[in-house]
Amino acid sequence: MISNTAGTDSAGAATLSVQVNGEPRALPTGSSVADLAAALGLPDTGVAIAVGDDVIPAGRWAATALVDGAEVDVLTAVQGG
């Protein structure tokens, strides 16, 4: 679950604060890019996620931990003409 505040959640678990496309979000401490993608309900394809200035390949999302204060940009592909 993602909330808009950091510190602790309703169960008292520690959270970290990240910026996702400029909006503050709180995630459980130890969350990965994959955890964020799942919490946001992102599709498995057509998505790029950058943490800071680094685009994270989808194959490394689970191994890429988020840290407090991280700036994350989520981009999705759009079809059309």
mmCIF file as gemmi writes it, N, C-alpha and C atoms, coordinates in Angstrom:
data_model
loop_
_atom_site.group_PDB
_atom_site.id
_atom_site.type_symbol
_atom_site.label_atom_id
_atom_site.label_alt_id
_atom_site.label_comp_id
_atom_site.label_asym_id
_atom_site.label_entity_id
_atom_site.label_seq_id
_atom_site.pdbx_PDB_ins_code
_atom_site.Cartn_x
_atom_site.Cartn_y
_atom_site.Cartn_z
_atom_site.occupancy
_atom_site.B_iso_or_equiv
_atom_site.pdbx_formal_charge
_atom_site.auth_seq_id
_atom_site.auth_asym_id
_atom_site.pdbx_PDB_model_num
ATOM 1 N N . MET Axp A 1 ? 0.837 -1.177 0 1 0 ? 1 A 1
ATOM 2 C CA . MET Axp A 1 ? 0 0 0 1 0 ? 1 A 1
ATOM 3 C C . MET Axp A 1 ? 0.879 1.236 0 1 0 ? 1 A 1
ATOM 4 N N . ILE Axp A 2 ? 0.489 2.247 -0.755 1 0 ? 2 A 1
ATOM 5 C CA . ILE Axp A 2 ? 1.209 3.503 -0.796 1 0 ? 2 A 1
ATOM 6 C C . ILE Axp A 2 ? 0.349 4.561 -0.142 1 0 ? 2 A 1
ATOM 7 N N . SER Axp A 3 ? 0.961 5.332 0.747 1 0 ? 3 A 1
ATOM 8 C CA . SER Axp A 3 ? 0.26 6.474 1.33 1 0 ? 3 A 1
ATOM 9 C C . SER Axp A 3 ? 1.01 7.733 0.936 1 0 ? 3 A 1
ATOM 10 N N . ASN Axp A 4 ? 0.499 8.87 1.351 1 0 ? 4 A 1
ATOM 11 C CA . ASN Axp A 4 ? 1.134 10.129 1.002 1 0 ? 4 A 1
ATOM 12 C C . ASN Axp A 4 ? 1.987 10.692 2.124 1 0 ? 4 A 1
ATOM 13 N N . THR Axp A 5 ? 2.251 9.919 3.166 1 0 ? 5 A 1
ATOM 14 C CA . THR Axp A 5 ? 3.094 10.392 4.264 1 0 ? 5 A 1
ATOM 15 C C . THR Axp A 5 ? 4.135 9.343 4.592 1 0 ? 5 A 1
ATOM 16 N N . ALA Axp A 6 ? 5.222 9.772 5.208 1 0 ? 6 A 1
ATOM 17 C CA . ALA Axp A 6 ? 6.282 8.841 5.595 1 0 ? 6 A 1
ATOM 18 C C . ALA Axp A 6 ? 6.408 8.819 7.104 1 0 ? 6 A 1
ATOM 19 N N . GLY Axp A 7 ? 7.147 7.866 7.619 1 0 ? 7 A 1
ATOM 20 C CA . GLY Axp A 7 ? 7.369 7.729 9.05 1 0 ? 7 A 1
ATOM 21 C C . GLY Axp A 7 ? 7.017 6.339 9.492 1 0 ? 7 A 1
ATOM 22 N N . THR Axp A 8 ? 5.743 6.113 9.853 1 0 ? 8 A 1
ATOM 23 C CA . THR Axp A 8 ? 5.245 4.782 10.186 1 0 ? 8 A 1
ATOM 24 C C . THR Axp A 8 ? 3.849 4.636 9.611 1 0 ? 8 A 1
ATOM 25 N N . ASP Axp A 9 ? 3.472 3.404 9.303 1 0 ? 9 A 1
ATOM 26 C CA . ASP Axp A 9 ? 2.116 3.178 8.815 1 0 ? 9 A 1
ATOM 27 C C . ASP Axp A 9 ? 1.189 2.891 9.997 1 0 ? 9 A 1
ATOM 28 N N . SER Axp A 10 ? -0.066 2.571 9.712 1 0 ? 10 A 1
ATOM 29 C CA . SER Axp A 10 ? -1.049 2.37 10.775 1 0 ? 10 A 1
ATOM 30 C C . SER Axp A 10 ? -0.699 1.198 11.684 1 0 ? 10 A 1
ATOM 31 N N . ALA Axp A 11 ? 0.116 0.259 11.201 1 0 ? 11 A 1
ATOM 32 C CA . ALA Axp A 11 ? 0.536 -0.88 12.02 1 0 ? 11 A 1
ATOM 33 C C . ALA Axp A 11 ? 1.847 -0.585 12.752 1 0 ? 11 A 1
ATOM 34 N N . GLY Axp A 12 ? 2.385 0.619 12.572 1 0 ? 12 A 1
ATOM 35 C CA . GLY Axp A 12 ? 3.617 0.99 13.236 1 0 ? 12 A 1
ATOM 36 C C . GLY Axp A 12 ? 4.88 0.607 12.49 1 0 ? 12 A 1
ATOM 37 N N . ALA Axp A 13 ? 4.752 0.098 11.258 1 0 ? 13 A 1
ATOM 38 C CA . ALA Axp A 13 ? 5.92 -0.282 10.468 1 0 ? 13 A 1
ATOM 39 C C . ALA Axp A 13 ? 6.588 0.968 9.896 1 0 ? 13 A 1
ATOM 40 N N . ALA Axp A 14 ? 7.914 0.936 9.815 1 0 ? 14 A 1
ATOM 41 C CA . ALA Axp A 14 ? 8.667 2.067 9.283 1 0 ? 14 A 1
ATOM 42 C C . ALA Axp A 14 ? 8.414 2.234 7.79 1 0 ? 14 A 1
ATOM 43 N N . THR Axp A 15 ? 8.369 3.48 7.357 1 0 ? 15 A 1
ATOM 44 C CA . THR Axp A 15 ? 8.174 3.781 5.944 1 0 ? 15 A 1
ATOM 45 C C . THR Axp A 15 ? 9.264 4.732 5.466 1 0 ? 15 A 1
ATOM 46 N N . LEU Axp A 16 ? 9.435 4.787 4.147 1 0 ? 16 A 1
ATOM 47 C CA . LEU Axp A 16 ? 10.337 5.751 3.548 1 0 ? 16 A 1
ATOM 48 C C . LEU Axp A 16 ? 9.526 6.634 2.616 1 0 ? 16 A 1
ATOM 49 N N . SER Axp A 17 ? 10.011 7.836 2.386 1 0 ? 17 A 1
ATOM 50 C CA . SER Axp A 17 ? 9.317 8.803 1.549 1 0 ? 17 A 1
ATOM 51 C C . SER Axp A 17 ? 10.054 8.948 0.23 1 0 ? 17 A 1
ATOM 52 N N . VAL Axp A 18 ? 9.324 8.822 -0.872 1 0 ? 18 A 1
ATOM 53 C CA . VAL Axp A 18 ? 9.881 9.039 -2.204 1 0 ? 18 A 1
ATOM 54 C C . VAL Axp A 18 ? 8.98 9.999 -2.964 1 0 ? 18 A 1
ATOM 55 N N . GLN Axp A 19 ? 9.52 10.608 -4.001 1 0 ? 19 A 1
ATOM 56 C CA . GLN Axp A 19 ? 8.739 11.451 -4.901 1 0 ? 19 A 1
ATOM 57 C C . GLN Axp A 19 ? 8.486 10.631 -6.161 1 0 ? 19 A 1
ATOM 58 N N . VAL Axp A 20 ? 7.227 10.425 -6.526 1 0 ? 20 A 1
ATOM 59 C CA . VAL Axp A 20 ? 6.877 9.683 -7.733 1 0 ? 20 A 1
ATOM 60 C C . VAL Axp A 20 ? 6.205 10.667 -8.685 1 0 ? 20 A 1
ATOM 61 N N . ASN Axp A 21 ? 6.894 10.963 -9.779 1 0 ? 21 A 1
ATOM 62 C CA . ASN Axp A 21 ? 6.414 11.969 -10.733 1 0 ? 21 A 1
ATOM 63 C C . ASN Axp A 21 ? 6.048 13.266 -10.019 1 0 ? 21 A 1
ATOM 64 N N . GLY Axp A 22 ? 6.88 13.643 -9.038 1 0 ? 22 A 1
ATOM 65 C CA . GLY Axp A 22 ? 6.706 14.894 -8.323 1 0 ? 22 A 1
ATOM 66 C C . GLY Axp A 22 ? 5.742 14.861 -7.16 1 0 ? 22 A 1
ATOM 67 N N . GLU Axp A 23 ? 5.101 13.716 -6.899 1 0 ? 23 A 1
ATOM 68 C CA . GLU Axp A 23 ? 4.153 13.605 -5.792 1 0 ? 23 A 1
ATOM 69 C C . GLU Axp A 23 ? 4.753 12.766 -4.668 1 0 ? 23 A 1
ATOM 70 N N . PRO Axp A 24 ? 4.63 13.244 -3.429 1 0 ? 24 A 1
ATOM 71 C CA . PRO Axp A 24 ? 5.192 12.466 -2.31 1 0 ? 24 A 1
ATOM 72 C C . PRO Axp A 24 ? 4.416 11.176 -2.074 1 0 ? 24 A 1
ATOM 73 N N . ARG Axp A 25 ? 5.153 10.108 -1.83 1 0 ? 25 A 1
ATOM 74 C CA . ARG Axp A 25 ? 4.568 8.799 -1.523 1 0 ? 25 A 1
ATOM 75 C C . ARG Axp A 25 ? 5.364 8.148 -0.407 1 0 ? 25 A 1
ATOM 76 N N . ALA Axp A 26 ? 4.693 7.385 0.417 1 0 ? 26 A 1
ATOM 77 C CA . ALA Axp A 26 ? 5.37 6.609 1.453 1 0 ? 26 A 1
ATOM 78 C C . ALA Axp A 26 ? 5.249 5.132 1.113 1 0 ? 26 A 1
ATOM 79 N N . LEU Axp A 27 ? 6.351 4.413 1.271 1 0 ? 27 A 1
ATOM 80 C CA . LEU Axp A 27 ? 6.426 2.977 1.021 1 0 ? 27 A 1
ATOM 81 C C . LEU Axp A 27 ? 7.057 2.311 2.236 1 0 ? 27 A 1
ATOM 82 N N . PRO Axp A 28 ? 6.808 1.026 2.418 1 0 ? 28 A 1
ATOM 83 C CA . PRO Axp A 28 ? 7.483 0.322 3.515 1 0 ? 28 A 1
ATOM 84 C C . PRO Axp A 28 ? 8.999 0.39 3.331 1 0 ? 28 A 1
ATOM 85 N N . THR Axp A 29 ? 9.718 0.571 4.423 1 0 ? 29 A 1
ATOM 86 C CA . THR Axp A 29 ? 11.175 0.57 4.375 1 0 ? 29 A 1
ATOM 87 C C . THR Axp A 29 ? 11.652 -0.729 3.731 1 0 ? 29 A 1
ATOM 88 N N . GLY Axp A 30 ? 12.643 -0.632 2.86 1 0 ? 30 A 1
ATOM 89 C CA . GLY Axp A 30 ? 13.164 -1.806 2.157 1 0 ? 30 A 1
ATOM 90 C C . GLY Axp A 30 ? 12.479 -2.079 0.837 1 0 ? 30 A 1
ATOM 91 N N . SER Axp A 31 ? 11.558 -1.208 0.42 1 0 ? 31 A 1
ATOM 92 C CA . SER Axp A 31 ? 10.85 -1.417 -0.847 1 0 ? 31 A 1
ATOM 93 C C . SER Axp A 31 ? 11.796 -1.289 -2.037 1 0 ? 31 A 1
ATOM 94 N N . SER Axp A 32 ? 11.49 -2.07 -3.056 1 0 ? 32 A 1
ATOM 95 C CA . SER Axp A 32 ? 12.261 -2.029 -4.301 1 0 ? 32 A 1
ATOM 96 C C . SER Axp A 32 ? 11.45 -1.302 -5.369 1 0 ? 32 A 1
ATOM 97 N N . VAL Axp A 33 ? 12.086 -1.073 -6.501 1 0 ? 33 A 1
ATOM 98 C CA . VAL Axp A 33 ? 11.382 -0.492 -7.643 1 0 ? 33 A 1
ATOM 99 C C . VAL Axp A 33 ? 10.232 -1.416 -8.05 1 0 ? 33 A 1
ATOM 100 N N . ALA Axp A 34 ? 10.432 -2.727 -7.984 1 0 ? 34 A 1
ATOM 101 C CA . ALA Axp A 34 ? 9.361 -3.675 -8.314 1 0 ? 34 A 1
ATOM 102 C C . ALA Axp A 34 ? 8.183 -3.534 -7.355 1 0 ? 34 A 1
ATOM 103 N N . ASP Axp A 35 ? 8.471 -3.318 -6.071 1 0 ? 35 A 1
ATOM 104 C CA . ASP Axp A 35 ? 7.394 -3.115 -5.095 1 0 ? 35 A 1
ATOM 105 C C . ASP Axp A 35 ? 6.594 -1.862 -5.428 1 0 ? 35 A 1
ATOM 106 N N . LEU Axp A 36 ? 7.292 -0.8 -5.806 1 0 ? 36 A 1
ATOM 107 C CA . LEU Axp A 36 ? 6.61 0.43 -6.192 1 0 ? 36 A 1
ATOM 108 C C . LEU Axp A 36 ? 5.736 0.201 -7.414 1 0 ? 36 A 1
ATOM 109 N N . ALA Axp A 37 ? 6.284 -0.471 -8.437 1 0 ? 37 A 1
ATOM 110 C CA . ALA Axp A 37 ? 5.523 -0.748 -9.655 1 0 ? 37 A 1
ATOM 111 C C . ALA Axp A 37 ? 4.257 -1.541 -9.344 1 0 ? 37 A 1
ATOM 112 N N . ALA Axp A 38 ? 4.372 -2.543 -8.472 1 0 ? 38 A 1
ATOM 113 C CA . ALA Axp A 38 ? 3.204 -3.349 -8.094 1 0 ? 38 A 1
ATOM 114 C C . ALA Axp A 38 ? 2.192 -2.508 -7.328 1 0 ? 38 A 1
ATOM 115 N N . ALA Axp A 39 ? 2.677 -1.676 -6.404 1 0 ? 39 A 1
ATOM 116 C CA . ALA Axp A 39 ? 1.766 -0.838 -5.616 1 0 ? 39 A 1
ATOM 117 C C . ALA Axp A 39 ? 1.021 0.165 -6.481 1 0 ? 39 A 1
ATOM 118 N N . LEU Axp A 40 ? 1.676 0.611 -7.554 1 0 ? 40 A 1
ATOM 119 C CA . LEU Axp A 40 ? 1.034 1.555 -8.476 1 0 ? 40 A 1
ATOM 120 C C . LEU Axp A 40 ? 0.149 0.854 -9.504 1 0 ? 40 A 1
ATOM 121 N N . GLY Axp A 41 ? 0.201 -0.473 -9.535 1 0 ? 41 A 1
ATOM 122 C CA . GLY Axp A 41 ? -0.607 -1.228 -10.495 1 0 ? 41 A 1
ATOM 123 C C . GLY Axp A 41 ? -0.122 -1.069 -11.925 1 0 ? 41 A 1
ATOM 124 N N . LEU Axp A 42 ? 1.186 -0.925 -12.098 1 0 ? 42 A 1
ATOM 125 C CA . LEU Axp A 42 ? 1.74 -0.725 -13.435 1 0 ? 42 A 1
ATOM 126 C C . LEU Axp A 42 ? 1.736 -2.02 -14.237 1 0 ? 42 A 1
ATOM 127 N N . PRO Axp A 43 ? 1.564 -1.908 -15.55 1 0 ? 43 A 1
ATOM 128 C CA . PRO Axp A 43 ? 1.609 -3.108 -16.393 1 0 ? 43 A 1
ATOM 129 C C . PRO Axp A 43 ? 3.029 -3.656 -16.476 1 0 ? 43 A 1
ATOM 130 N N . ASP Axp A 44 ? 3.167 -4.89 -16.96 1 0 ? 44 A 1
ATOM 131 C CA . ASP Axp A 44 ? 4.472 -5.537 -17.061 1 0 ? 44 A 1
ATOM 132 C C . ASP Axp A 44 ? 5.306 -5.01 -18.227 1 0 ? 44 A 1
ATOM 133 N N . THR Axp A 45 ? 4.664 -4.412 -19.216 1 0 ? 45 A 1
ATOM 134 C CA . THR Axp A 45 ? 5.381 -3.906 -20.386 1 0 ? 45 A 1
ATOM 135 C C . THR Axp A 45 ? 4.972 -2.466 -20.658 1 0 ? 45 A 1
ATOM 136 N N . GLY Axp A 46 ? 5.798 -1.79 -21.433 1 0 ? 46 A 1
ATOM 137 C CA . GLY Axp A 46 ? 5.486 -0.428 -21.817 1 0 ? 46 A 1
ATOM 138 C C . GLY Axp A 46 ? 5.707 0.598 -20.728 1 0 ? 46 A 1
ATOM 139 N N . VAL Axp A 47 ? 6.543 0.265 -19.73 1 0 ? 47 A 1
ATOM 140 C CA . VAL Axp A 47 ? 6.805 1.163 -18.609 1 0 ? 47 A 1
ATOM 141 C C . VAL Axp A 47 ? 8.31 1.328 -18.448 1 0 ? 47 A 1
ATOM 142 N N . ALA Axp A 48 ? 8.739 2.566 -18.212 1 0 ? 48 A 1
ATOM 143 C CA . ALA Axp A 48 ? 10.127 2.852 -17.861 1 0 ? 48 A 1
ATOM 144 C C . ALA Axp A 48 ? 10.121 3.553 -16.512 1 0 ? 48 A 1
ATOM 145 N N . ILE Axp A 49 ? 11.049 3.165 -15.653 1 0 ? 49 A 1
ATOM 146 C CA . ILE Axp A 49 ? 11.161 3.791 -14.335 1 0 ? 49 A 1
ATOM 147 C C . ILE Axp A 49 ? 12.589 4.29 -14.165 1 0 ? 49 A 1
ATOM 148 N N . ALA Axp A 50 ? 12.706 5.565 -13.805 1 0 ? 50 A 1
ATOM 149 C CA . ALA Axp A 50 ? 14.007 6.167 -13.529 1 0 ? 50 A 1
ATOM 150 C C . ALA Axp A 50 ? 14.054 6.552 -12.059 1 0 ? 50 A 1
ATOM 151 N N . VAL Axp A 51 ? 15.17 6.27 -11.427 1 0 ? 51 A 1
ATOM 152 C CA . VAL Axp A 51 ? 15.411 6.688 -10.049 1 0 ? 51 A 1
ATOM 153 C C . VAL Axp A 51 ? 16.576 7.667 -10.119 1 0 ? 51 A 1
ATOM 154 N N . GLY Axp A 52 ? 16.314 8.912 -9.737 1 0 ? 52 A 1
ATOM 155 C CA . GLY Axp A 52 ? 17.32 9.946 -9.944 1 0 ? 52 A 1
ATOM 156 C C . GLY Axp A 52 ? 17.512 10.112 -11.44 1 0 ? 52 A 1
ATOM 157 N N . ASP Axp A 53 ? 18.738 10.04 -11.895 1 0 ? 53 A 1
ATOM 158 C CA . ASP Axp A 53 ? 19.043 10.183 -13.325 1 0 ? 53 A 1
ATOM 159 C C . ASP Axp A 53 ? 19.24 8.846 -14.023 1 0 ? 53 A 1
ATOM 160 N N . ASP Axp A 54 ? 18.979 7.744 -13.324 1 0 ? 54 A 1
ATOM 161 C CA . ASP Axp A 54 ? 19.247 6.42 -13.878 1 0 ? 54 A 1
ATOM 162 C C . ASP Axp A 54 ? 17.964 5.68 -14.236 1 0 ? 54 A 1
ATOM 163 N N . VAL Axp A 55 ? 17.832 5.302 -15.51 1 0 ? 55 A 1
ATOM 164 C CA . VAL Axp A 55 ? 16.723 4.44 -15.919 1 0 ? 55 A 1
ATOM 165 C C . VAL Axp A 55 ? 17.067 3.029 -15.46 1 0 ? 55 A 1
ATOM 166 N N . ILE Axp A 56 ? 16.132 2.405 -14.752 1 0 ? 56 A 1
ATOM 167 C CA . ILE Axp A 56 ? 16.359 1.063 -14.204 1 0 ? 56 A 1
ATOM 168 C C . ILE Axp A 56 ? 15.745 0.034 -15.15 1 0 ? 56 A 1
ATOM 169 N N . PRO Axp A 57 ? 16.55 -0.861 -15.727 1 0 ? 57 A 1
ATOM 170 C CA . PRO Axp A 57 ? 15.989 -1.898 -16.593 1 0 ? 57 A 1
ATOM 171 C C . PRO Axp A 57 ? 14.98 -2.751 -15.815 1 0 ? 57 A 1
ATOM 172 N N . ALA Axp A 58 ? 13.916 -3.146 -16.466 1 0 ? 58 A 1
ATOM 173 C CA . ALA Axp A 58 ? 12.858 -3.921 -15.799 1 0 ? 58 A 1
ATOM 174 C C . ALA Axp A 58 ? 13.412 -5.173 -15.124 1 0 ? 58 A 1
ATOM 175 N N . GLY Axp A 59 ? 14.41 -5.776 -15.697 1 0 ? 59 A 1
ATOM 176 C CA . GLY Axp A 59 ? 15.018 -6.967 -15.114 1 0 ? 59 A 1
ATOM 177 C C . GLY Axp A 59 ? 15.744 -6.706 -13.799 1 0 ? 59 A 1
ATOM 178 N N . ARG Axp A 60 ? 15.98 -5.434 -13.463 1 0 ? 60 A 1
ATOM 179 C CA . ARG Axp A 60 ? 16.674 -5.096 -12.215 1 0 ? 60 A 1
ATOM 180 C C . ARG Axp A 60 ? 15.749 -4.429 -11.196 1 0 ? 60 A 1
ATOM 181 N N . TRP Axp A 61 ? 14.463 -4.3 -11.506 1 0 ? 61 A 1
ATOM 182 C CA . TRP Axp A 61 ? 13.538 -3.632 -10.587 1 0 ? 61 A 1
ATOM 183 C C . TRP Axp A 61 ? 13.529 -4.288 -9.213 1 0 ? 61 A 1
ATOM 184 N N . ALA Axp A 62 ? 13.471 -5.605 -9.169 1 0 ? 62 A 1
ATOM 185 C CA . ALA Axp A 62 ? 13.382 -6.309 -7.877 1 0 ? 62 A 1
ATOM 186 C C . ALA Axp A 62 ? 14.66 -6.147 -7.057 1 0 ? 62 A 1
ATOM 187 N N . ALA Axp A 63 ? 15.784 -5.963 -7.717 1 0 ? 63 A 1
ATOM 188 C CA . ALA Axp A 63 ? 17.065 -5.855 -7.022 1 0 ? 63 A 1
ATOM 189 C C . ALA Axp A 63 ? 17.452 -4.408 -6.707 1 0 ? 63 A 1
ATOM 190 N N . THR Axp A 64 ? 16.63 -3.451 -7.143 1 0 ? 64 A 1
ATOM 191 C CA . THR Axp A 64 ? 16.947 -2.041 -6.932 1 0 ? 64 A 1
ATOM 192 C C . THR Axp A 64 ? 16.122 -1.491 -5.776 1 0 ? 64 A 1
ATOM 193 N N . ALA Axp A 65 ? 16.8 -1.274 -4.655 1 0 ? 65 A 1
ATOM 194 C CA . ALA Axp A 65 ? 16.123 -0.762 -3.465 1 0 ? 65 A 1
ATOM 195 C C . ALA Axp A 65 ? 15.911 0.743 -3.582 1 0 ? 65 A 1
ATOM 196 N N . LEU Axp A 66 ? 14.79 1.197 -3.07 1 0 ? 66 A 1
ATOM 197 C CA . LEU Axp A 66 ? 14.519 2.629 -2.991 1 0 ? 66 A 1
ATOM 198 C C . LEU Axp A 66 ? 15.016 3.154 -1.649 1 0 ? 66 A 1
ATOM 199 N N . VAL Axp A 67 ? 15.481 4.383 -1.634 1 0 ? 67 A 1
ATOM 200 C CA . VAL Axp A 67 ? 15.951 5 -0.401 1 0 ? 67 A 1
ATOM 201 C C . VAL Axp A 67 ? 15.091 6.214 -0.092 1 0 ? 67 A 1
ATOM 202 N N . ASP Axp A 68 ? 15.08 6.589 1.163 1 0 ? 68 A 1
ATOM 203 C CA . ASP Axp A 68 ? 14.316 7.747 1.584 1 0 ? 68 A 1
ATOM 204 C C . ASP Axp A 68 ? 14.766 8.971 0.791 1 0 ? 68 A 1
ATOM 205 N N . GLY Axp A 69 ? 13.806 9.708 0.253 1 0 ? 69 A 1
ATOM 206 C CA . GLY Axp A 69 ? 14.094 10.913 -0.511 1 0 ? 69 A 1
ATOM 207 C C . GLY Axp A 69 ? 14.326 10.69 -1.991 1 0 ? 69 A 1
ATOM 208 N N . ALA Axp A 70 ? 14.249 9.444 -2.466 1 0 ? 70 A 1
ATOM 209 C CA . ALA Axp A 70 ? 14.486 9.165 -3.883 1 0 ? 70 A 1
ATOM 210 C C . ALA Axp A 70 ? 13.464 9.886 -4.757 1 0 ? 70 A 1
ATOM 211 N N . GLU Axp A 71 ? 13.937 10.353 -5.913 1 0 ? 71 A 1
ATOM 212 C CA . GLU Axp A 71 ? 13.054 10.946 -6.905 1 0 ? 71 A 1
ATOM 213 C C . GLU Axp A 71 ? 12.868 9.929 -8.023 1 0 ? 71 A 1
ATOM 214 N N . VAL Axp A 72 ? 11.62 9.515 -8.221 1 0 ? 72 A 1
ATOM 215 C CA . VAL Axp A 72 ? 11.288 8.463 -9.172 1 0 ? 72 A 1
ATOM 216 C C . VAL Axp A 72 ? 10.393 9.032 -10.261 1 0 ? 72 A 1
ATOM 217 N N . ASP Axp A 73 ? 10.733 8.736 -11.512 1 0 ? 73 A 1
ATOM 218 C CA . ASP Axp A 73 ? 9.877 9.112 -12.639 1 0 ? 73 A 1
ATOM 219 C C . ASP Axp A 73 ? 9.381 7.837 -13.294 1 0 ? 73 A 1
ATOM 220 N N . VAL Axp A 74 ? 8.062 7.766 -13.48 1 0 ? 74 A 1
ATOM 221 C CA . VAL Axp A 74 ? 7.431 6.625 -14.141 1 0 ? 74 A 1
ATOM 222 C C . VAL Axp A 74 ? 6.871 7.106 -15.462 1 0 ? 74 A 1
ATOM 223 N N . LEU Axp A 75 ? 7.301 6.449 -16.546 1 0 ? 75 A 1
ATOM 224 C CA . LEU Axp A 75 ? 6.848 6.794 -17.885 1 0 ? 75 A 1
ATOM 225 C C . LEU Axp A 75 ? 6.179 5.583 -18.504 1 0 ? 75 A 1
ATOM 226 N N . THR Axp A 76 ? 5.053 5.807 -19.168 1 0 ? 76 A 1
ATOM 227 C CA . THR Axp A 76 ? 4.363 4.713 -19.836 1 0 ? 76 A 1
ATOM 228 C C . THR Axp A 76 ? 4.247 5.023 -21.318 1 0 ? 76 A 1
ATOM 229 N N . ALA Axp A 77 ? 4.338 3.979 -22.127 1 0 ? 77 A 1
ATOM 230 C CA . ALA Axp A 77 ? 4.2 4.113 -23.57 1 0 ? 77 A 1
ATOM 231 C C . ALA Axp A 77 ? 2.739 4.321 -23.924 1 0 ? 77 A 1
ATOM 232 N N . VAL Axp A 78 ? 2.517 5.162 -24.924 1 0 ? 78 A 1
ATOM 233 C CA . VAL Axp A 78 ? 1.162 5.453 -25.375 1 0 ? 78 A 1
ATOM 234 C C . VAL Axp A 78 ? 1.105 5.221 -26.876 1 0 ? 78 A 1
ATOM 235 N N . GLN Axp A 79 ? 0.083 4.49 -27.31 1 0 ? 79 A 1
ATOM 236 C CA . GLN Axp A 79 ? -0.099 4.27 -28.741 1 0 ? 79 A 1
ATOM 237 C C . GLN Axp A 79 ? -1.065 5.292 -29.294 1 0 ? 79 A 1
ATOM 238 N N . GLY Axp A 80 ? -0.925 5.556 -30.527 1 0 ? 80 A 1
ATOM 239 C CA . GLY Axp A 80 ? -1.85 6.5 -31.151 1 0 ? 80 A 1
ATOM 240 C C . GLY Axp A 80 ? -1.239 7.056 -32.417 1 0 ? 80 A 1
ATOM 241 N N . GLY Axp A 81 ? -2.012 7.868 -33.065 1 0 ? 81 A 1
ATOM 242 C CA . GLY Axp A 81 ? -1.48 8.401 -34.316 1 0 ? 81 A 1
ATOM 243 C C . GLY Axp A 81 ? -2.018 9.725 -34.653 1 0 ? 81 A 1
